[in-house]
Amino acid sequence: MYWSKLYAPTLKEVPSDADIKSAELLVRGGFIRKSASGIFSYLPLGTKVLQKITQIVREEMNRTGAQELLMPIMQPAEIWKITGRWEDYGPEMMKLKDRNDREFTLGPTHEEMITTLVKDELRSYKQLPVNFYQINTKYRDEIRPRFGLLRGREFIMKDAYSFHTSYESLDKTYKDMYDAYSKICERMDLKYVAVEADTGAIGGSNSHEFTAFAESGESDILVCDSCGYAATQERAECLDDDFRIEEDQKPLKLVETPNVRTVEELSKFLNVDKKRIVKSMIFVGRSGYIMAMIRGDLEINIAKLKSYLGDQTLRLATGEEVYQKFSTQIGYIGPIGVNVRIIADRSVKTLVNYIVGGLKNEYHYINVNHGRDFKINEYADIRTVVEGDKCPKCGHALKMKKGIEVGQVFKLGTKYSEKLSATYVDSDGNEKYYIMGCYGWGVSRTMAAVVEQFHDDRGIIWPRSIAPFEVVITVVNVSGDQMRIGHELHDLLEKNGIDVILDDREVSAGFKFKDADLVGIPLRITCGKSLENGEVELKLRNSDKPLKIKIDDKNYLIEKVKELLEFYKPGDEFGNI
């Protein structure tokens, strides 16, 4: 490949809408171009990187015995309505109607589609287990697309679905996929962690999220340096703290609190610790209104609440809805006198004589005690875990880290097979529901995650395994012997299986060097002044110290190039090479 023939329009200027480094560098490096909000075109360099990421994912999937297929992007609404996810998935689902007014979705995922595809043909236990995967385009109507490839409306994903006769079989495939995802991360040199995760709208019992560490990441990860526990903030648990109030119950009292709505305002107005205040929040979902209660210094985790209730449609009620239902403004909602299901976080259980909203504008109750003054229907862990909370495994303080989700694995159980009447016949002739798992990997977002981890002030630093080219040969003066040597080296490296590009453009050497660094090619070979001494310069992308090599011994030159590429790691700082 010759740079003069490559369509790679690099830019000096930072794009005005680039909100994270990967979005900036992938545009400036000539990898992607924005077509519309959250929708991108992949230029030749970006397509090469995508192809290499895809190949790694495909190889690791094939190694597990998974079989590749391809399903339609456009899926009929009927199958989603049967499972209940037509509503559960929320406004992010792309919905459309054809000319006959039939409803479809541009699939964000394919659980319903794969289950209906195989249910009439995977009929015998002898055909199971089996695991199918595809690499396809997905759609999600993000309310506010941002972060370049990380939060787009159109994205490329690998999704796999396995079918089993037992949970032991599912456990084995789940582990195989977990190991495959670990291998994918390692082959791309990603610094990552596999964490316990919320199953969200996908559902199921267990899930792990593979998260690449990055300061710009949209995932908050709680980790324990002591025992290794790690979970997303949506899923993280912690030990209950030891705060309790040891005093006798006092008489309930309604007090006036004018223009006092928030916990902060109430704490100051009544001169009490926020831990003695209990927040009451109204949510609305498939089964109507519910009240969730939590101690004043803590926050409700809506993902945990959705999971506990098994209702992904659950949302915080609006001020208008609350007023219509309870004739009270949001800031004064409380549990005394309401006729809704009340779910309290465990932090409320040990409290006595606390403060809640008075269910009357500008009033609060003090000296409230559950059991005496109102009934809590159930307790659950609905608390948002934050840095410093105690690890649920060992009790040490948890730390918060930022990350980018690149993959997630789920144990679905029979959630989809039961609803879609998908069965096989077991060895005794009985109809049984498939036991299922699903496994997603974000191919296009992996490109952005890698760039977020590996870049400097000059540009991208690609890992060798997914770099658009492994080596760039930079010819300083294209009009003489330097070009002849450049061509010879290009052909020699290509013959030895190295992905190489020759920069033969008639531009300044400085311009070429800057482009090579911006694009992030792992190794640069410079044909310049040193050729007068029969030498070329080899410089790794993450090093400022070049190595001069004689070109008369071609075998040694090839061996040295291969050696440098073999031991090159984008996150390392090389000294003398």
Order of alpha helices (4+ residues) and beta strands (2+ residues): alpha-beta-beta-alpha-beta-beta-alpha-alpha-beta-beta-alpha-beta-beta-alpha-beta-beta-beta-beta-beta-alpha-beta-beta-alpha-beta-alpha-beta-beta-beta-beta-beta-alpha-beta-beta-beta-alpha-beta-beta-beta-alpha-beta-alpha-beta-beta-beta-alpha
